Each structure stands twice: as C-alpha cells, then as structure tokens.
Amino acid sequence: MPRIPTPETISDAPETAQAMLKAVEKQLGVAPNLFRLVSNSPAALEGYLGMSAALSKGLLPAPTRERIALAVAEINECIYCLSAHTYLGKNLAGLDDAEMVANREGSSNDSKAAAAVRFAAKVARERGNVGQADLDAVRRAGYDDAQIIEIVQHVALNVWTNYINKVADTEVDFPVVQSRQAA
C-alpha cells in the first residue's frame, strides 16, 4: 500500500497540476502513478516534467537514456522504475531483452552505449566520486563534455524518481520487474 496517497484520477490531483497531467496522458496514453503521485506537489511535477523535457532535447539518444534509467534503477533497487523503464525500453526505445539485461548489469551490448552506461552506473554507485580514468574512458568512446554532463543529469533525475517511488512505495502500474539485488 502506498505510503503517500496517489490521486486516483487527473481530476483528483491538485488543480494546478491537472493540465500537466493531461499533457502526460496525451503523450503516453495514460498518466502513470508516478506522475499522479508527484502531482501532490505541482511545483515538483513541473520541475520533473521540465527536466525530462529538456533532457529529451539533449544529445543522448532515447535508447541510451533508457539504458541509463535501467542501470540506475537496478542500483537503487527501484521496482517501480525497473518496471516502467523495462516497458519503455522495449516499447518506445526498441531495446531487446538481452540489451536490457546488460543495462541492468551496468553495461550495453552496443560498445558506445556501454561506455555511457558504465559511466552512469559508476556515478550512481559512487555518488559522483568518479576518477579521471572514468572520464577518459567515456570520452574515448566518443562522448563529449556536453554529453557527459547529460549522463550525470540523467543519473540525478533517475535517482530522484527511484527515491520518490521508494519513499512513497508507489503502486507499480506496469508489468512488474524485480531487482536482481532484491531477489
């Protein structure tokens, strides 16, 4: 049972969050529980949507963004985010099962993406305390400074969604995927 109530419908959310939730519903076909949960604070929802929208216009392709989300969710044992990003990875980013397994292990079957996912996983595990060798490795794979900054920002955004879902014990509204660490 969720520890922070999730509005059942968009119309149950605070009035100032309803237009944002309707935009999410238009884009995804539904307003997932995470978004409705966060709508308890319209300011937090606006911030989350704003950062997500800005990063979607960045230099990292959608499949790499989903790979990072899967790696970070596995590290943080966030069942909601593992479930959501497995669904999105498969259905929107075109990732296959073998790729998503590699992502959850902090890598990728694509050599360039592997460098980004390894770096993101290291940032998440070490709370940003990466070394010069880590930066050199991601640069050698072809990522520039702007892309490295975006990788770090994706880690931060995903850590936040992982944490809010764990704090709230958000009900999973995607096919459930368990963390390997919890198993």
Secondary structure as GFF3:
##gff-version 3
##sequence-region A 1 183
A	DSSP	three_ten_helix	10	12	.	.	.	ID=ss1
A	DSSP	alpha_helix	15	28	.	.	.	ID=ss2
A	DSSP	alpha_helix	33	38	.	.	.	ID=ss3
A	DSSP	alpha_helix	42	56	.	.	.	ID=ss4
A	DSSP	alpha_helix	62	75	.	.	.	ID=ss5
A	DSSP	alpha_helix	79	91	.	.	.	ID=ss6
A	DSSP	alpha_helix	97	104	.	.	.	ID=ss7
A	DSSP	alpha_helix	111	125	.	.	.	ID=ss8
A	DSSP	alpha_helix	132	140	.	.	.	ID=ss9
A	DSSP	alpha_helix	145	168	.	.	.	ID=ss10
###
